[in-house]
Protein backbone atom coordinates (compact mmCIF):
# COMPACT_ATOMS: atom_id res chain seq x y z
CA UNK A 1 0.00 0.00 0.00
CA UNK A 2 1.36 3.40 -0.95
CA UNK A 3 1.19 6.15 1.65
CA UNK A 4 2.23 9.78 1.14
CA UNK A 5 4.09 11.64 3.80
CA UNK A 6 2.26 14.22 5.93
CA UNK A 7 3.77 17.20 4.06
CA UNK A 8 2.39 16.01 0.71
CA UNK A 9 -1.06 15.49 2.22
CA UNK A 10 -1.24 19.02 3.61
CA UNK A 11 0.01 20.62 0.41
CA UNK A 12 -2.66 18.92 -1.69
CA UNK A 13 -0.11 17.50 -4.14
CA UNK A 14 -0.71 13.92 -5.08
CA UNK A 15 1.91 11.58 -6.44
CA UNK A 16 1.09 8.37 -8.28
CA UNK A 17 3.71 5.68 -8.13
CA UNK A 18 3.40 2.51 -10.15
CA UNK A 19 5.69 -0.40 -9.61
CA UNK A 20 6.58 -3.33 -11.82
CA UNK A 21 4.29 -5.58 -9.78
CA UNK A 22 1.38 -3.17 -10.43
CA UNK A 23 2.03 -3.35 -14.17
CA UNK A 24 2.31 -7.12 -14.04
CA UNK A 25 -1.04 -7.20 -12.28
CA UNK A 26 -2.84 -4.86 -14.70
CA UNK A 27 -1.55 -6.29 -18.00
CA UNK A 28 -3.13 -9.76 -17.66
CA UNK A 29 -6.37 -8.18 -16.47
CA UNK A 30 -6.47 -5.92 -19.53
CA UNK A 31 -5.73 -8.88 -21.81
CA UNK A 32 -8.50 -10.97 -20.30
CA UNK A 33 -10.99 -8.10 -20.59
CA UNK A 34 -10.05 -7.57 -24.23
CA UNK A 35 -10.39 -11.28 -25.02
CA UNK A 36 -13.82 -11.46 -23.39
CA UNK A 37 -15.00 -8.41 -25.33
CA UNK A 38 -13.77 -9.84 -28.64
CA UNK A 39 -15.49 -13.13 -27.80
CA UNK A 40 -18.87 -11.38 -27.36
CA UNK A 41 -18.80 -9.59 -30.75
CA UNK A 42 -20.01 -12.58 -32.83
CA UNK A 43 -22.84 -13.16 -30.35
CA UNK A 44 -24.05 -9.58 -30.73
CA UNK A 45 -23.78 -9.79 -34.51
CA UNK A 46 -25.76 -13.04 -34.47
CA UNK A 47 -28.57 -11.57 -32.39
CA UNK A 48 -28.79 -8.54 -34.68
CA UNK A 49 -28.74 -10.73 -37.81
CA UNK A 50 -31.58 -12.92 -36.50
CA UNK A 51 -33.63 -9.87 -35.54
CA UNK A 52 -33.07 -8.26 -38.95
CA UNK A 53 -33.67 -11.36 -41.11
CA UNK A 54 -36.71 -12.66 -39.25
CA UNK A 55 -38.21 -9.20 -38.79
CA UNK A 56 -38.93 -10.14 -35.21
CA UNK A 57 -40.14 -7.77 -32.56
CA UNK A 58 -37.91 -5.02 -31.30
CA UNK A 59 -36.99 -7.11 -28.22
CA UNK A 60 -34.04 -8.76 -29.97
CA UNK A 61 -32.64 -5.43 -31.06
CA UNK A 62 -33.02 -4.03 -27.54
CA UNK A 63 -31.17 -7.01 -26.08
CA UNK A 64 -28.37 -6.60 -28.62
CA UNK A 65 -28.11 -2.88 -27.89
CA UNK A 66 -27.97 -3.62 -24.16
CA UNK A 67 -25.18 -6.12 -24.79
CA UNK A 68 -23.25 -3.54 -26.79
CA UNK A 69 -23.62 -0.91 -24.09
CA UNK A 70 -22.64 -3.38 -21.41
CA UNK A 71 -19.54 -4.32 -23.36
CA UNK A 72 -18.53 -0.73 -23.83
N, C-alpha and C positions, 0 to 999 in steps of 0.2 A: 504494500500500500504506500502510495506517495503522499508525503505530508510536507507542506511548505513551512518555512520558519515563520516566527511571529511577525517579523518586520515586513515580510511580503504580504501577509494577511492584512495588516493595518494599512499598507500603502494601496491596496486594491489591485496590485499587479499579479497576474496569474501566469504561471509557467507550466507548460505541458511538457512532460518528459516521457518519451517512449523508449522502451528497451527492446532488445532483440527478442526476449521472451514474449513481449506484447505483440510484436510483429508475427512471430511464429504461432501465436494463438489466433490472430485475426486472419491470416492468409488462408488457412484451411476452412475457416468459417465462411469467408467470402467465396471460396471455390465451391463449397457445398451449396450455398445459397444460389449461386449462378447455375449450377448443374440442375438443381430442383426447378428453377425457373424455366430453363431450356426444356426440361422434360415435360412441363405443363403446356407448352406452346402447341404441340399437335392435338392435345385434348381440346383446347379452346377452339382450334381451327375445325376440328371434327364436329363439335357442338354447333358452331356457326354454319357449317356446310349442311348438316342435317336440317337445321331450322330453315335455311334458305331453300334447299331443294324440295323439302316436303311442304313448304308453306304452312308450317305449323304455327300455333299461337305464339304470341310474343314472349311467352315464358322462357323458351329456350334461349332467345336472344338476351333476355334479362339475366339469366344464369351465366351466360358466356361473358357478358359485360361485367358482372360481379366478379367473375374469376379473373378477368383482366385487371380490374381495379385492385383486387386483392394481391395479385402478383406484383403490381407496380408498387 
